[in-house]
């Protein structure tokens, strides 16, 4: 069973794939550090960074936390 961080990362990765952008390109686009999103497998994200992701994809934050 996956941990909550892995599920969050998978949701972001899936949203990136749907939009045709890589996770690293998304990080650059939003001004996040290289590897920030990948680290969410082990560390909870900063709420402001998660909000940036949600806004970029036009989804509520809860979508990524389900």
Backbone bond lengths (Angstrom), bond angles and torsions (degrees), N, CA, C in turn:
res aa  C-N    CA-C-N  psi(-1)  N-CA   C-N-CA  omega(-1)  CA-C   N-CA-C  phi
1 X - - - 1.457 - - 1.529 109.44 -
2 X 1.310 116.35 139.22 1.455 121.32 -178.51 1.519 110.39 -82.11
3 X 1.339 114.70 149.27 1.454 120.28 173.96 1.516 109.91 -78.44
4 X 1.329 116.46 168.48 1.465 120.16 -176.79 1.526 112.34 -63.77
5 X 1.347 117.44 -33.58 1.460 120.17 177.87 1.509 111.93 -64.65
6 X 1.326 116.22 -40.94 1.464 120.20 178.92 1.518 110.69 -65.15
7 X 1.323 116.51 -38.56 1.460 120.05 178.47 1.525 110.40 -65.06
8 X 1.314 116.95 -40.75 1.463 121.76 178.50 1.531 109.80 -62.47
9 X 1.325 116.16 -48.59 1.463 120.26 178.83 1.524 110.52 -59.53
10 X 1.334 117.13 -42.93 1.464 120.62 179.44 1.524 111.78 -61.67
11 X 1.334 116.59 -37.57 1.471 120.35 178.43 1.523 110.78 -65.10
12 X 1.320 116.17 -43.68 1.464 120.43 179.34 1.525 109.61 -64.97
13 X 1.321 116.23 -44.56 1.467 121.06 179.76 1.534 110.38 -60.80
14 X 1.314 116.75 -42.20 1.469 121.63 178.77 1.531 110.47 -63.69
15 X 1.334 117.08 -42.71 1.468 121.02 179.02 1.530 110.25 -64.30
16 X 1.326 116.29 -38.53 1.471 120.44 177.46 1.521 110.36 -62.92
17 X 1.310 116.14 -45.33 1.466 120.93 -178.88 1.529 110.45 -60.61
18 X 1.323 116.29 -42.52 1.464 121.48 179.31 1.526 111.32 -62.22
19 X 1.338 115.72 -36.53 1.467 120.45 -178.19 1.533 112.45 -88.93
20 X 1.340 116.96 -6.58 1.458 120.50 178.46 1.515 114.11 75.76
21 X 1.318 116.38 34.17 1.459 121.53 179.60 1.530 107.89 -130.08
22 X 1.311 116.45 143.74 1.464 119.15 177.80 1.528 109.62 -80.95
23 X 1.315 116.20 161.08 1.462 120.98 178.10 1.529 109.71 -61.47
24 X 1.318 117.73 -42.33 1.473 120.13 -179.84 1.534 111.12 -66.14
25 X 1.324 117.84 -36.47 1.469 120.51 176.61 1.525 110.49 -66.56
26 X 1.331 116.53 -37.47 1.466 120.69 177.01 1.529 110.04 -62.95
27 X 1.326 116.44 -43.90 1.470 120.21 178.06 1.519 110.43 -58.12
28 X 1.321 117.15 -45.74 1.475 120.80 178.88 1.529 110.99 -63.03
29 X 1.329 116.02 -45.28 1.472 121.91 -178.81 1.530 111.55 -57.92
30 X 1.326 116.29 -38.16 1.462 120.88 -176.04 1.525 113.49 -95.81
31 X 1.332 116.93 1.45 1.457 120.00 178.67 1.519 113.89 74.94
32 X 1.328 116.35 24.19 1.463 120.68 177.77 1.521 109.00 -89.85
33 X 1.306 116.78 154.05 1.457 121.04 178.58 1.518 111.26 -66.37
34 X 1.321 115.60 153.73 1.453 121.68 178.49 1.531 109.97 -61.15
35 X 1.318 117.20 125.12 1.456 121.75 179.33 1.520 114.82 87.06
36 X 1.324 117.42 1.23 1.465 120.78 -178.65 1.523 111.51 -56.99
37 X 1.321 117.19 -49.58 1.465 121.18 -175.98 1.528 110.46 -68.35
38 X 1.310 117.48 -39.08 1.462 121.11 178.64 1.523 110.70 -60.91
39 X 1.310 117.63 -35.45 1.471 122.26 179.48 1.527 111.76 -65.26
40 X 1.319 117.01 -17.61 1.459 119.72 -179.78 1.522 112.13 -66.49
41 X 1.335 117.25 -9.72 1.460 120.36 172.86 1.528 110.63 -64.86
42 X 1.340 116.15 -27.71 1.460 120.69 -174.19 1.523 113.77 -118.58
43 X 1.334 116.98 -25.17 1.459 121.99 -175.01 1.528 109.10 -127.17
44 X 1.313 116.66 138.00 1.476 120.51 178.53 1.527 109.66 -64.05
45 X 1.328 116.63 140.05 1.465 119.48 -179.36 1.517 112.19 -73.38
46 X 1.308 114.43 156.08 1.445 122.05 170.49 1.530 106.58 -67.96
47 X 1.307 118.14 133.75 1.468 121.22 -176.57 1.528 111.72 -59.77
48 X 1.321 117.89 -32.62 1.469 120.53 179.72 1.531 110.96 -68.43
49 X 1.317 116.12 -38.28 1.466 119.35 177.51 1.529 110.91 -68.84
50 X 1.308 116.26 -40.02 1.460 119.40 178.15 1.532 110.28 -64.48
51 X 1.326 117.19 -36.55 1.466 121.54 177.30 1.531 110.55 -64.43
52 X 1.330 117.13 -39.30 1.470 120.72 176.78 1.528 110.54 -59.56
53 X 1.329 115.48 -43.34 1.471 120.96 -179.89 1.531 109.53 -64.08
54 X 1.318 116.15 -48.19 1.465 120.75 -178.75 1.531 110.60 -59.73
55 X 1.317 116.87 -44.56 1.466 121.03 179.45 1.524 111.09 -64.25
56 X 1.319 117.35 -41.07 1.463 121.75 179.76 1.523 110.71 -57.83
57 X 1.334 116.26 -42.21 1.460 120.29 -178.01 1.531 113.03 -91.60
58 X 1.337 117.42 -1.58 1.465 121.08 179.28 1.518 112.65 66.39
59 X 1.328 115.14 35.99 1.466 120.65 -178.32 1.524 108.70 -124.90
60 X 1.332 117.11 154.25 1.459 118.96 174.66 1.536 110.50 -71.24
61 X 1.300 117.24 153.39 1.464 121.91 178.50 1.525 110.20 -54.01
62 X 1.308 116.85 -37.92 1.470 121.18 -177.91 1.524 112.81 -57.57
63 X 1.316 117.27 -29.91 1.467 120.47 178.99 1.522 110.62 -56.25
64 X 1.324 116.28 -40.77 1.460 120.78 -177.50 1.530 112.40 -80.98
65 X 1.308 117.08 -14.33 1.462 120.80 -178.37 1.521 114.00 -99.39
66 X 1.326 117.60 -6.18 1.468 121.01 -178.06 1.504 110.83 -70.80
